[in-house]
């Protein structure tokens, strides 16, 4: 692959493919942006996943927003609430290569990124790519692998490339990582390094379904024990569509006052009495990206304060660290984030 091909997968350079706008339509002194392809793509994806998954609308929206914003997703929840299934179904809706990696305590970095082997016939070394060389990666139970294997993901998740024996191998567009972890069972698990957590654009915490949703689940699968309905999910989104969607998301309008609002929120995490560690500038950029993506998914070409508030928790909950004494008292990060949001006035 050439360096030009590698440049195509850099999210920061995707503005080389600007989306078209209609110069005849203007609002607030600017051209309107047609985000219809993004909203329509979201509806197609939601309809396909909805063939199997009951409820979880917020989860599906956040997954799609992260995908369109060019980030990675960490899914956390107890076993049996369809974390892995939802991630696999999302992969089915996209026309892209899919790879699933089951993390275990004995997994080595070479099992993930690949290894260099000696070919006796040619007397040369050749690189055998690992399962990370795919478009969509599902890492199941990511916290079961030791730090050495976790470190193997640092470069590929941030720079979209793998370096082995001094040779760099860029990945093809798109590259999207979805990882799951169980917050309850801690035996045989390893706490993810903060640098690893920070590479996830959002961390989505899944809850149990509501009573009506649980009833609907039973009715949907009462004659489908093996969930054969999964095979009816079709791919409805191609790589070219995703490239266009990301270009549109980048051009969604956000006012200067909202940029100041994001910065104020993040700065407040660094001085909050209940926090040992606040959020970094990467969190500011994450809120910017996700709020733009949410706006586009909902059919708007501009960001509102509600969009920012909506994405604040999934962006921040894995990037802040509570004071040890407050954590022992049972304080939840969501309480701190909500406290910060409530204390800062909405822009007008």
C-alpha positions in Angstrom: 0.0 0.0 0.0 1.3 3.4 -0.9 1.6 6.4 1.4 -1.3 8.0 -0.6 -3.5 5.1 0.3 -2.5 5.5 4.0 -3.4 9.1 3.9 -7.0 8.2 2.9 -7.7 6.6 6.2 -6.6 9.5 8.4 -9.8 10.9 9.9 -8.1 14.3 10.1 -7.6 14.4 6.4 -11.0 13.3 5.2 -12.0 16.9 4.6 -10.2 16.3 1.2 -13.6 14.9 0.2 -16.0 17.8 1.0 -19.7 17.1 0.9 -21.8 19.2 -1.5 -24.0 22.0 -0.2 -26.8 23.9 -1.8 -25.6 27.5 -2.1 -29.2 28.7 -2.7 -30.2 27.7 0.8 -28.8 29.8 3.6 -29.4 30.2 7.3 -27.7 32.5 9.7 -25.5 33.8 7.0 -24.1 30.4 6.0 -24.9 27.7 3.4 -27.1 24.8 4.5 -25.6 21.4 4.6 -27.5 18.4 3.4 -27.1 15.8 6.1 -29.8 13.6 4.6 -27.4 10.7 3.6 -26.2 10.5 7.3 -29.7 10.5 8.7 -30.9 8.0 6.1 -28.0 5.7 6.7 -28.7 5.7 10.4 -32.3 4.7 9.7 -31.2 1.9 7.5 -28.8 0.6 10.0 -31.3 0.9 12.9 -33.9 -1.0 10.8 -31.6 -3.9 10.1 -30.3 -4.2 13.7 -33.9 -3.8 14.9 -34.8 -7.1 13.2 -33.0 -8.8 16.1 -32.4 -6.3 18.9 -35.3 -5.1 21.0 -34.9 -1.5 22.3 -31.4 -0.2 22.8 -32.1 2.8 20.6 -29.6 5.0 22.4 -26.9 2.3 22.2 -27.4 2.0 18.4 -27.4 5.8 17.9 -24.1 6.2 19.9 -22.5 3.3 18.0 -23.4 4.9 14.7 -22.3 8.3 15.9 -18.9 7.0 16.9 -18.6 5.2 13.6 -19.4 8.3 11.6 -17.2 10.4 13.8 -14.2 8.2 13.2 -13.7 6.8 16.7 -13.7 3.6 18.7 -16.3 2.3 21.2 -16.0 0.4 24.5 -19.1 -1.4 25.6 -19.5 -2.2 29.2 -22.3 -4.3 30.8 -23.2 -7.5 32.6 -23.3 -10.7 30.6 -26.4 -11.4 28.5 -27.5 -7.9 27.5 -26.4 -8.3 23.8 -23.2 -6.3 23.8 -21.4 -8.7 21.5 -24.5 -9.5 19.5 -25.2 -5.8 18.8 -21.6 -5.2 17.7 -21.7 -8.1 15.3 -25.0 -7.0 13.9 -23.6 -3.5 13.3 -20.7 -5.1 11.4 -23.3 -7.1 9.3 -24.9 -3.8 8.2 -21.6 -2.6 6.7 -20.0 -3.8 3.5 -16.6 -4.3 5.2 -14.2 -7.0 6.5 -15.0 -8.1 10.0 -12.8 -9.8 12.6 -13.6 -10.9 16.1 -10.8 -11.4 18.6 -11.5 -13.1 21.9 -9.1 -11.7 24.5 -7.7 -14.2 27.1 -4.9 -14.0 29.7 -2.5 -16.0 27.5 -3.1 -13.9 24.4 0.2 -12.5 22.9 0.6 -9.3 20.9 1.6 -11.3 17.9 -1.8 -13.1 18.1 -3.4 -9.7 17.5 -1.2 -7.7 15.1 0.6 -10.6 13.3 4.2 -11.9 13.1 7.2 -12.1 10.8 8.0 -15.6 9.7 11.0 -17.0 7.7 10.1 -18.6 4.4 12.6 -21.4 3.8 11.8 -21.6 0.1 12.6 -18.0 -0.6 15.0 -17.5 2.2 13.2 -14.3 3.1 11.2 -13.0 6.0 7.5 -12.2 5.3 4.8 -10.6 7.5 1.6 -12.5 8.2 -1.1 -10.0 9.2 -3.0 -10.7 12.4 -6.8 -10.4 12.9 -6.5 -6.7 13.6 -6.0 -6.2 9.8 -9.8 -5.8 9.1 -12.2 -2.9 8.7 -14.3 -3.7 11.8 -12.8 -5.3 14.8 -14.8 -6.8 17.7 -12.6 -7.4 20.8 -14.6 -9.5 23.2 -13.8 -9.1 26.9 -10.9 -6.7 26.3 -10.0 -6.6 30.0 -9.0 -10.3 30.0 -5.7 -9.7 28.2 -2.5 -8.6 30.1 -0.9 -5.2 29.7 1.6 -6.4 27.1 -1.2 -7.4 24.7 -3.1 -4.2 25.5 0.0 -2.2 24.5 -0.2 -3.8 21.1 -3.4 -1.9 20.4 -2.0 1.6 21.3 -0.5 2.3 17.9 -3.2 0.7 15.7 -6.1 2.4 17.4 -4.5 5.9 17.4 -2.4 5.9 14.2 -4.2 3.3 12.0 -1.0 1.4 11.4 1.0 -1.5 12.8 4.8 -1.5 13.1 6.6 -4.9 13.3 10.3 -5.3 13.2 10.8 -1.7 12.1 8.4 -1.9 9.2 5.1 0.0 9.2 1.9 -1.5 7.7 -1.0 1.0 7.3 -4.5 -0.3 7.6 -7.2 0.2 5.0 -10.2 2.5 5.4 -12.4 2.2 7.4 -10.9 0.9 10.7 -13.3 0.8 13.6 -12.8 -1.0 17.0 -15.6 -2.2 19.2 -14.6 -3.7 22.5 -16.7 -5.3 25.3 -16.0 -5.8 29.0 -17.8 -7.1 32.0 -17.7 -4.8 35.0 -18.8 -7.5 37.5 -16.5 -10.4 37.2 -12.9 -9.3 38.1 -11.1 -12.7 38.5 -8.7 -13.2 35.6 -9.1 -9.6 34.3 -6.7 -6.7 34.0 -7.6 -3.1 34.5 -7.2 -1.2 31.2 -4.4 1.3 31.1 -5.6 4.9 31.1 -3.8 5.5 27.8 -5.8 2.6 26.3 -9.1 3.9 27.7 -8.4 7.3 26.3 -8.2 5.8 22.8 -11.9 4.9 22.9 -14.0 7.8 21.7 -16.9 6.7 23.9 -17.6 4.2 26.6 -21.2 3.1 26.5 -22.6 1.5 29.7 -25.5 -0.9 28.9 -28.4 -1.4 31.4 -31.0 -4.2 31.7 -34.0 -3.8 29.4 -37.2 -2.4 30.7 -40.1 -4.8 31.5 -41.9 -4.2 28.2 -38.7 -4.7 26.3 -38.0 -8.0 28.1 -41.5 -9.2 27.2 -40.9 -8.2 23.6 -37.7 -10.2 23.6 -39.5 -13.3 24.8 -42.2 -13.0 22.2 -39.6 -12.4 19.4 -37.6 -15.5 20.2 -40.2 -17.9 21.6 -39.9 -20.0 18.3 -36.4 -19.0 17.4 -34.1 -20.5 20.0 -31.0 -20.2 17.8 -31.7 -16.6 16.7 -31.9 -17.5 13.0 -33.3 -14.0 12.4 -29.7 -12.8 12.7 -29.1 -14.1 9.2 -31.7 -11.8 7.7 -29.7 -8.6 8.6 -28.4 -7.1 5.4 -25.4 -4.9 4.6 -26.8 -1.4 3.8 -23.8 0.8 4.1 -20.6 0.7 1.9 -17.2 2.1 2.6 -17.9 4.9 0.1 -21.1 5.8 2.0 -19.1 5.9 5.3 -16.5 8.2 3.8 -19.3 10.6 2.6 -21.0 10.4 6.0 -17.8 11.3 7.8 -17.1 14.2 5.5 -20.6 15.5 6.1 -20.3 15.1 9.9 -17.1 17.2 9.9 -18.9 20.1 8.2 -21.8 20.2 10.6 -21.9 23.8 12.0 -21.1 24.6 15.6 -21.2 28.1 17.0 -18.2 29.6 18.7 -20.1 29.9 22.0 -20.6 26.1 21.9 -16.9 25.5 21.5 -16.4 27.7 24.6 -19.1 25.6 26.4 -17.3 22.3 25.6 -14.0 23.8 26.8 -15.6 25.0 30.0 -17.1 21.6 30.7 -13.7 19.9 30.3 -11.9 22.5 32.3 -14.4 21.9 35.2 -13.4 18.3 35.4 -9.8 19.3 36.2 -10.7 21.3 39.3 -13.6 19.3 40.7 -13.1 18.3 44.3 -14.3 14.8 43.8 -12.0 14.0 40.9 -8.4 12.9 41.1 -7.9 13.2 37.4 -9.8 15.3 34.9 -10.3 15.0 31.2 -7.6 15.9 28.6 -8.0 18.0 25.4 -8.7 14.7 23.6 -11.9 14.6 25.5 -12.8 18.1 24.2 -12.3 17.0 20.7 -14.3 13.8 21.4 -17.3 15.8 22.5 -16.9 18.0 19.4 -16.9 15.0 17.1 -19.7 13.2 18.8 -22.0 16.2 19.1 -21.6 16.9 15.4 -22.3 13.2 14.6 -25.4 13.1 16.8 -26.7 16.3 15.2 -26.3 14.8 11.7 -27.9 11.5 12.7 -30.9 13.5 13.9 -31.1 15.4 10.6 -29.6 18.7 11.6 -26.7 20.5 10.1 -25.9 22.4 13.3 -25.0 21.4 16.9 -27.2 22.4 19.9 -26.3 22.5 23.6 -28.5 19.4 24.1 -26.3 17.4 21.7 -23.2 18.3 23.8 -25.0 17.3 27.0 -26.2 14.1 25.5 -22.7 12.9 24.6 -20.9 14.3 27.6 -21.3 11.2 29.8 -20.2 8.5 27.2 -17.3 10.7 26.3 -16.2 11.5 29.9 -17.1 8.5 32.1 -13.9 6.5 31.2 -11.6 9.5 31.2 -12.1 10.8 34.7 -10.8 9.2 37.9 -12.6 9.7 41.2 -10.8 10.6 44.4 -10.1 7.3 46.2 -12.1 8.2 49.3 -15.1 9.3 47.1 -14.9 6.0 45.1 -14.9 4.0 48.4 -18.0 5.9 49.4 -19.8 4.6 46.3 -19.8 7.8 44.2 -20.5 7.2 40.5 -18.8 9.1 37.7 -22.2 9.9 36.3 -23.0 11.9 39.5 -19.9 14.0 39.1 -20.5 14.6 35.4 -24.2 15.5 36.0 -23.0 17.9 38.8 -20.7 19.7 36.4 -23.3 19.9 33.7 -25.9 21.4 36.1 -23.5 24.0 37.5 -22.5 25.4 34.1 -25.1 27.6 32.4 -26.3 26.7 28.9 -25.1 29.0 26.2 -27.7 31.5 24.9 
